[in-house]
Amino acid sequence: MSEKTMVNGNKETRGFQSEVKQLLHLMIHSLYSNKEIFLRELISNASDAADKLRFKALSQPDLYGDDAELGVKLSFDKEAKTLTISDNGIGMTRDDVVEHLGTIAKSGTAEFFSKLSDEQTKDSQLIGQFGVGFYSAFIVADRVTVRTRAAGASAEDAVEWQSHGEGDYTVETIEKAARGTDIILHLRDEEQEFLNDYRLREIIGKYSDHIGIPVSIFTVETDEEGNPGEGKWEQINKAQALWTRNKSEITDEEYQEFYKHIAHDFTDPLQWSHNRVEGKQDYTSLLYVPSKAPWDLYNRDQKHGLKLYVQRVFIMDDADQFMPGYLRFMRGLIDSNDLPLNVSREILQDTKVTQSLRNALTKRALTMLERLGNNDKEKYQGFWNEFGQVLKEGPAEDFANREKVAKLLRFASTNGDSSEQSVALADYVERMKEGQDKIYYLTADSYQAAKNSPHLEQFRAKGLEVILMYDRIDEWLMSYLTEFDGKQLQSITKANLDLSQFDDEEVKEERKEKEQAFTSVIERLKAYYGDRVKEVRTTFKLSETPAVVVTDEFEMGTQMAKLLAAAGQDAPEVQYILEVNPEHGLVTMMADEADEAHFGRWAEWLLGQAMLAEKGSMADPNQFLKAINQLLTKV
């Protein structure tokens, strides 16, 4: 809660929420090398206020009163050094003012600030990702005054908010004749360029031409002798919703600026798709692929989705019914003629029109990503680095588009020496050896753990590529992604793995003889372990490693068990199969050991090192260490 002190009746002084103090410090001292962006943010907010009033007036038309022509107006006073941005939109109540201008009403705020590094505090992308553009006013102003009256409120119930952008702000009830909000910037001496008619026109033309309501400037003409005449309002922007215009008339710069307006982002999008659909469905969509992930991307409870318009009337922000969760990074809008103007979130959940639109927009988004991946691998790699882990949620969430999503996935592999996830499954398939009918993969805790796994030894020997997966989500992903391009995806840590088709008959016969000769050792190991392992077997897939543990095909694997444990869920104990390499020198020494006590120490070493390599842990480390010490000292 913010501290507050009552002053002069209804006027109160409040302390900013601590996160706002940090944000204001960043805004004033570190961010926004391009200062003019503050005007874009404030005009964008004013446009949003108009949209919200238009929507609310669908059910309460009297909210318009005698002022139904919505717009944004700018005026300046060179003597007072003030710039005013006014709108006649939804306005705010006293509670709204305190909530929206005194606090940052977003979950995870403290976490956001804790992640800021010294370099990041100089990065203007952060505030855009955080979505708090109002505070950009303090970049150019040493004091900001907000006078606002909510739609439907009386003139006596207006509110004035004022702050120097430091530790506190004041809130006071005032009278205001008109509905809406006036933001008055008391500019610093070095920011007088924004008290210039030409400069303001330039900024509005650059950033706000696409705003769907008029943006006007108050101008005063002078006579030949320089005497001022009567002032008038002059509209600067086109005031036509960008998505309703013909695509051929819209420049790339206009598309990029519109993205920044609707996404509250400061970076250019990677790609966009603008489409008008007529026929069975009648709608316009404008979808964008961002270039940078927002700070709260992995919070699935955070609102996401598209802006929804019905017949060009704004209905809601973040309509998540039109885009699945794994595509929650997509930005844009949909303007439908097939939905009722009084549509609500509850109605959207159940309508067949919504489901049809969702299917169409999802496919379009996936097609955008596929084209990006095919046409510009460098750009797509940048996208993957930002959003790849979210996209990996797709095969589980969207069965109908599982194959499309699979084409978009990227992984590391043994084909290179880099941890960069740049290998597509299609790339892997192109490189498959003759006779290979499976896509081999390995999941691990890290790239290094995967790269150095003993399970890879036979694949390296046979020249077979293995996909290396080390993100926490990967094991869960692979439980839903079982095949690609007609080929089964095969975990190389499973007991049913068979690469004998790549061996010649002579090698097979030789190994069969060795396996038979090793039967007695396997039986001794089974007797020693009892039920500590599910099975003990001979393997010839290892070269440098004495033994590994594997699981049956339908047994839960190590990484899935770790994933469930990290989520706080109970999971059955993994039943491991120990596979022993009879050709390893240390295993040969163990096989020749006649003393059962000493053989048992060898058995502890064999299982312990295999468990360490697989899990990074074991049930009884002390028993393992004791066995090692006794083997070394031959006690």
Summary of the structure (lengths in Angstrom):
residues: 635
radius of gyration: 32.7
end to end distance: 67.8
largest distance: 116.6
contacts: 1934
relative contact order: 0.06
helix: 43%
strand: 21%
